[in-house]
Amino acid sequence: MEKKIVLAACLLGFLAIIFGAFGAHALKKTLTPEQLTSFETGVKYQMYHALFLLFIGMSQMIHAKEKAVLFFLVLIGVFFFSGSIYILTTSAITGIKSKVFGPITPIGGLFLILSWGYLFYAILTKK
């Protein structure tokens, strides 16, 4: 499981850098400042949680079952939170009808909050 978590962390980090560069260069001319700020928020949270997964994958303090739970909470959270922000902010360019994605962002945020809360619980109850 550790290898899968670390590989996912590397992929999320890799994509966050690509999306960040894309936002800073290609989207800078087409998005409003507010949209660009939102896009950057998605990138930041994706990178934060790539590093979070890297920590989880490398940590000896966390049991394999807890790592699996954290892995899925973070992946779902990043996909929903950052992914929906990417879609919402670029909908004028992509033509994707984005109203459906508005409520998905806070659901993703909830999964990210739950992942940190679960990590706290896992470490707190470790014997």
Secondary structure as UniProt FT lines:
FT   HELIX           2..25
FT   TURN            28..30
FT   HELIX           33..58
FT   HELIX           64..89
FT   HELIX           91..94
FT   HELIX           99..101
FT   TURN            102..103
FT   HELIX           104..124
//
